[in-house]
Amino acid sequence: MSARFVPVRRGHFDTLVVLFVSFLLLSNIGATKLIEINLLGGTFVFDGGAILFPLTYIIGDVLSEVYGFKAARKAILLGMFVSIMASAVFYLVQIAPPAADYANQAAFETVLGFVPRIVAASVCGYVVGQLLNSWVLVKLKERYGEKNLWVRLLGSTVVGEAADTIIFCLVAWVGVMPMSTILNLMIVGYLYKVALEFALLPVTYRVVSIVKKHEPEYEEIT
């Protein structure tokens, strides 16, 4: 009896979902550190997750543009599940008794320790922001068709990132940090993410084009 294997489907959906979830996890870990930069006479505060997190929106745009809202929603919910699972694993590792010669328990708890409020803020902001980002992009595409891709990319980001940033900062930091610092985090984080999306528009255009060309079913539909 010959061995049987399920053939791997063509296209890039699986690869994009893996990158999407990976960037999300790395951003959540990086978000545990606040970074302060003095620039042009002002002080700007943002969390480390802002370095990589905007790329999840770019990949989310590609998923929504090529595969539609239903497929993008699947990736978003998968990212939510993995994020919650990662938090649960970190918590179990945190409370497990450390070895006698392990001297980094405090450092582990500081960086990867389970903080329910931060986890809730991250998950709520991420889910609402990503779903809005995908929904807006798909609705704009339904209206304009294949034209005006830049309108879909920027329009969806403006809405999605706003919801994500506001929800995360309010849930995570109200009552913990001064409101002035929270507003700083909101404004700087939001402007940075939108500016990065704008700067990477040529890259996003190129990725969307490549993915569409390598999806035979997309060519058949269009």
N, C-alpha and C positions, 0 to 999 in steps of 0.2 A: 504493500500500500504506500503510495507516494505521499510525501509531506505536503501539507497545504498551508498557504500563507495568504493573508489578505493584502491585496496590492495597495501601495501608498497612492493616494489621490494626487492628481496634478495640481499645481497652483501653489500659492504662498500663504494661504490662510493660517495653517498650523504654525509656520515660522513666525508670522506676525503676532499671533496670540502668545507664543512663548516669549518673544521680546517684550510684548505689552506687559505680561505678568511679571517678568524679571525686572523690568525698569520700575514697576510699581513697588516691588519688595525692596529693592535697593534704595528707592526714594524714602520709603517709610523708615528704614534704618538711618539714613542720612538726616532725616528730619528731627532726630533726637538732639542735634546740636544746633544752637543758634549762632549765626555769624554776624559780626558787626563790622561795617566798613565806613570809614570817614572819607567822604568824597565831595568835592566842590563845596566845602564848608558845611556839609550836612552829614548826619549820621544815619546810615541805612542798616536796618536789621532784617535778616531773613534766615530761614532755616535751611539746613544742608540739603533737604529734599528738593529744594528749588533748582538745584543744579541739574538733576536728571528728570524730575517729574514732568516737566513740559513735554518731554519726548513721548510720554504715554498719551498725551493729547494728539500729538502728530500721528502716532500709530493708530489711535482711535479714529482720527479723521480718515486715514487710509482704509481702515476696516469698514467704516460707514459709507464712504464714497464708492467703494468697489463691491462690497458684499451686502450692504443694506443694514437697516436698523436691527432686525432680528438677529443677524449674525454678530453685529457689534455688541448687542445686549448680552449675548451669550459669553463673549470675551470679558465684558465688564463684570458680570456676575461671577465668572470663574476667578477673576482677579480679586473680587471681594472674598470669596470662599478661601482662596489661598492666603490672603492677608490675615483673616481671622484664624486660620489654622496655624500660620506662622506665629502669631501672638500667643496662641495656646501652647505651642511647643516651647517658645521662649520662657513662658511662665513655668511650665513643668521643669525645665532645665534650671530655672532660677531657684525654685523651692527645693530641688533635689539637694541632699547633703553634699557639700563639696569635699573633695579628697583632702587629706590632712596637709599635703604639701601644695595645695592649690591656693595661690595668694591673690587671685584676681576676681574673687566673688563680688566685691564691692564695685569694681569696674564693670563687670558683666551686668550687674543690676542697673548701673547708671546708664549704660548704652542700650542694652536689650531688655531691661527689666519690664515686666508687664505693668503698664499704667492704663487702667480701664478707660479713663477719660480721653487720653490721647488716641487710644485704639478706636473708641467710639467716634471721636472727631475725624480721624482719618478715614474711617469707613463711610461715615455719613457724607462727608464732603466729597469723597471720591465717587461714590455711587450717584449722588445727585448731579454732580458736575459732569461726569462722563455721560450719563444718560441724556442730560440736556444738550451736551455737545453733539452727541450722535443724532438726537432727534431734530435739532435745528438744522444740521447739515443735510439730513435726508429730506426734510421739508423744503429747504431751499433748492435742492436738486430736483425735487418733484415739480417745483415751480419753473425753474430756469433750464432744466435739462442738463446737458453736458457743458453748457457755456457757463462763464463766470465762476470758475472753480475757486478763484481767490476770494470771492464773496462768501462762498460756503465755508472755506477754511478759516478765514478770519472771523466771520460772523458767528460761527459755532464756538470758536475759542473765546471770544469776548463774553458770550453768555455762560458757557460752561466753566471757564476759569473763575469768573466772578462768583458764581454760586459755590464752587469748591473752596475758594480762598476765604470767603466770608463765613461759611459754615464751619470750616476747620478752625479758624482763628477764634470764633466766638465760643464754640464748644470746648476747645482745648485751653484757652487762656483767660476767659472772663473770670474774675475773682482771684486769679493767680498772678497776673501781671497788670501794671497800670494801663488804663485805656489808651493812653497816648502811645505806648509801646505796641499794643494790639493794632491800633490804627496804622502805625508804621509798618507792622508786619503785613497787614492787608494790602496797603497801597503799594509798597515796594514789591511784595511778592506778586501781586496781580500785574503790575506794569512790566515787571521783568518777564513773566511768563508770556504775556501777549507780545512783548517786543521780540522775544526769542522765536516765537511762532512766526512773526512777520519776517525776521531775518532768515529763517530757514524755509521760507516759502519756495524758493527754487529747488531745494532738496526735496520737499514734500511733493512738489509738482513732478519731479523726476521719479520718485518712488511710486506715486500713483500711476504714472504712465507705464512704468515697467511692470507693475502688478497687473494692470489691465491687459497688457499685451500677452502676459503669460497665463491668463485665465481664458481658455477657449470659450467657456460658456458666456463670459461677459461679451466677447466679440459676437457670439451668436445672437445674444439678446439685443445688442445695439445695432 
